[in-house]
Amino acid sequence: MLTQSHQVPVSVDVVLPCLNEAEALPWVLERIPPGYRAVVADNGSRDGSPKLARERGAVVVDVPRRGYGAAVQAGLLAADADVVCVCDADASLDPAQLPGLVAELTAGRADLVLGRRRPTSARAWPPHARLGNAVVAQRLRRRGVAVRDLGPMRAARRAELLRLPVTDRRFGYPLELLLRATQAGWRIAETDVDYHPRVGRSKVTGTPLGTARTVRDMTAALASLR
């Protein structure tokens, strides 16, 4: 059974959705907390990411279906711990901060804990990307989801996560997850985490045009959810 301290010795898996992150993965895997297990959900990398992850002791799941949601879901299915964390594999977030999220969960203060991003520099979170996140978060709040950030770092109990009827397998996965969790009566908490400049180019919101498209598509996805 999990303890309520920050030093959780067992039963925590960390799902790392991955697409060509060989440059960032060594740092990310080195920062996985002791007792946690890394599950790299590889979404078709061609830069040696899977081999690199295996050499560093991570469980690697090959995910042929493209999409962030597909990678996360495959990672959840491959995990077997009581608690599952999700964290980007691009070194923008520090896995060493995951125990803070897990502590909120295991203390019984929340059912889903999100890392609310606090940029360490202006380069970490460009204005266009931050604005896009704020717009989507505001629209979620109108639907009763009390969050300020759609942050990609989170922790929840695996069995409960798999019971949520989340069907999006692309970029809309985090948005639908939050909506379904709220509909299920989950208590959602946010805790501050550092947000660093990612290693490599963003695949979603790296440019103002990319951010605008993401906001447009997420808004459409949210409107389609009931």
C-alpha positions in Angstrom: 0.0 0.0 0.0 1.3 3.5 -0.8 2.5 5.7 2.0 1.4 9.3 2.3 4.9 10.8 2.3 6.8 12.2 -0.6 9.1 9.1 -0.6 6.8 6.6 -2.2 8.8 3.3 -2.5 6.5 1.2 -4.7 3.5 1.2 -7.0 4.0 4.3 -9.1 4.6 4.2 -12.8 5.4 7.2 -15.0 4.1 7.2 -18.5 6.2 9.2 -20.9 4.6 9.8 -24.3 7.5 10.0 -26.7 8.1 11.0 -30.4 11.7 11.6 -31.3 12.9 12.7 -27.9 16.4 11.1 -27.9 18.0 14.4 -27.0 15.9 14.9 -23.9 15.3 11.4 -22.7 18.6 10.8 -20.8 17.9 13.8 -18.5 14.2 12.9 -18.1 15.0 9.3 -17.2 17.7 10.3 -14.8 15.2 12.4 -13.0 12.6 9.7 -12.4 12.2 9.4 -8.6 13.6 6.4 -6.8 11.0 3.6 -6.7 9.1 4.9 -9.7 9.1 3.0 -13.0 9.4 4.8 -16.3 7.1 3.6 -19.1 8.0 5.1 -22.4 5.1 5.1 -24.9 6.9 5.5 -28.2 4.7 7.0 -30.9 6.9 6.1 -33.9 10.2 7.7 -33.1 13.0 7.5 -35.8 15.8 8.9 -33.7 16.6 5.9 -31.6 14.4 7.0 -28.6 13.1 3.4 -27.9 16.6 1.9 -27.8 17.9 4.7 -25.6 15.0 4.3 -23.2 15.5 0.5 -23.0 19.2 0.9 -22.3 18.4 3.1 -19.4 16.0 0.6 -17.8 12.6 2.0 -19.0 9.8 -0.2 -20.1 9.1 0.7 -23.8 5.7 0.3 -25.4 5.5 0.7 -29.2 2.4 2.7 -30.2 1.8 2.5 -33.9 -1.3 4.7 -33.8 -0.2 8.3 -33.9 -1.5 10.8 -31.3 -0.8 12.0 -27.8 -3.9 10.3 -26.5 -3.0 7.0 -28.1 0.4 7.1 -26.5 -0.9 7.9 -23.1 -3.6 5.2 -23.3 -1.1 2.6 -24.4 1.2 3.6 -21.5 -1.7 3.3 -19.0 -2.5 -0.2 -20.3 1.2 -1.2 -20.0 1.5 0.2 -16.5 0.6 -2.0 -13.5 1.1 0.3 -10.6 -1.6 1.6 -8.3 -0.7 5.2 -9.2 0.2 6.4 -12.7 1.8 9.7 -13.5 2.1 11.2 -16.9 4.9 13.6 -17.9 6.2 14.9 -21.2 9.5 13.4 -22.4 10.9 16.7 -23.8 12.6 17.9 -20.6 10.2 20.8 -20.2 9.0 19.2 -16.9 11.1 17.7 -14.2 10.0 14.2 -13.1 11.7 14.8 -9.8 8.7 17.0 -8.9 6.2 14.1 -9.3 6.3 13.0 -5.7 4.6 16.3 -4.8 1.7 15.4 -7.0 1.6 11.9 -5.7 1.5 13.0 -2.1 -1.6 15.1 -2.7 -3.3 12.0 -4.3 -2.2 9.5 -1.6 -3.1 11.9 1.2 -6.7 11.7 -0.1 -6.9 15.4 -1.0 -7.6 14.8 -4.7 -8.5 12.2 -7.2 -6.5 13.8 -10.0 -3.6 16.1 -9.4 -2.2 18.4 -12.2 1.1 20.1 -12.4 0.3 23.8 -12.9 3.2 25.2 -15.0 5.3 28.0 -13.7 7.8 29.0 -16.5 11.5 29.3 -15.4 12.1 31.7 -18.3 10.2 33.6 -21.0 11.5 31.1 -23.5 9.9 28.2 -21.6 6.4 29.3 -22.4 6.0 31.8 -25.3 3.2 34.3 -25.0 1.2 32.8 -27.8 1.3 29.3 -26.2 0.4 30.7 -22.8 -2.5 32.6 -24.2 -3.8 29.6 -26.0 -3.7 27.5 -22.8 -5.6 30.2 -20.9 -8.3 30.4 -23.6 -8.9 26.7 -23.5 -8.8 26.5 -19.7 -11.3 29.3 -19.5 -13.7 27.4 -21.8 -13.2 24.3 -19.6 -14.1 26.3 -16.5 -17.4 27.3 -18.2 -18.1 23.6 -18.3 -17.4 23.2 -14.6 -13.8 22.1 -14.8 -12.0 24.2 -12.2 -8.5 24.4 -13.6 -6.1 27.1 -14.7 -3.8 25.0 -16.8 -4.0 22.0 -19.1 -0.6 20.9 -17.9 0.8 17.7 -19.2 2.1 16.5 -15.8 -0.6 14.7 -13.7 -1.1 11.8 -11.3 -4.1 9.6 -10.6 -5.0 6.0 -9.7 -4.6 3.8 -12.7 -7.8 1.7 -12.2 -10.0 4.8 -11.9 -8.3 6.4 -14.9 -9.0 3.4 -17.1 -12.7 3.5 -16.1 -13.2 7.0 -17.4 -14.8 7.0 -20.9 -12.1 9.0 -22.6 -12.2 8.3 -26.3 -9.9 11.0 -27.9 -6.6 9.6 -29.0 -5.0 12.7 -30.3 -4.3 16.2 -28.9 -7.7 16.5 -27.3 -7.0 13.8 -24.8 -6.1 16.0 -21.8 -9.1 18.2 -22.4 -11.5 15.2 -22.5 -9.8 13.6 -19.5 -10.5 16.7 -17.4 -14.1 17.0 -18.5 -14.8 13.3 -17.9 -13.2 13.4 -14.5 -15.3 16.4 -13.5 -18.5 14.6 -14.8 -17.5 11.6 -12.7 -17.3 13.8 -9.6 -13.5 13.7 -9.2 -11.7 16.2 -7.0 -9.1 17.9 -9.2 -6.2 19.7 -7.6 -3.4 21.8 -9.1 0.1 22.1 -7.7 2.9 24.4 -9.0 5.7 22.8 -11.0 8.6 24.3 -12.9 8.3 24.6 -16.6 11.6 24.7 -18.6 12.3 25.4 -22.3 11.7 22.1 -24.0 14.5 20.3 -25.8 13.8 20.3 -29.5 10.8 21.9 -31.4 7.3 21.7 -30.1 5.1 19.4 -32.2 1.9 21.3 -31.3 2.3 24.9 -30.1 5.7 25.8 -31.3 4.5 28.7 -33.4 1.6 31.2 -33.2 -0.1 29.5 -36.1 0.3 26.1 -34.5 -1.2 27.5 -31.3 -4.1 29.1 -33.1 -4.9 25.8 -34.8 -4.7 23.9 -31.6 -7.0 26.3 -29.8 -9.5 26.1 -32.7 -9.4 22.3 -32.8 -9.6 21.9 -29.0 -12.6 24.3 -28.9 -14.3 22.2 -31.6 -13.5 19.0 -29.6 -14.8 20.5 -26.4 -18.1 21.6 -28.1 -18.5 18.0 -29.4 -18.3 16.5 -25.9 -21.3 15.9 -23.7 
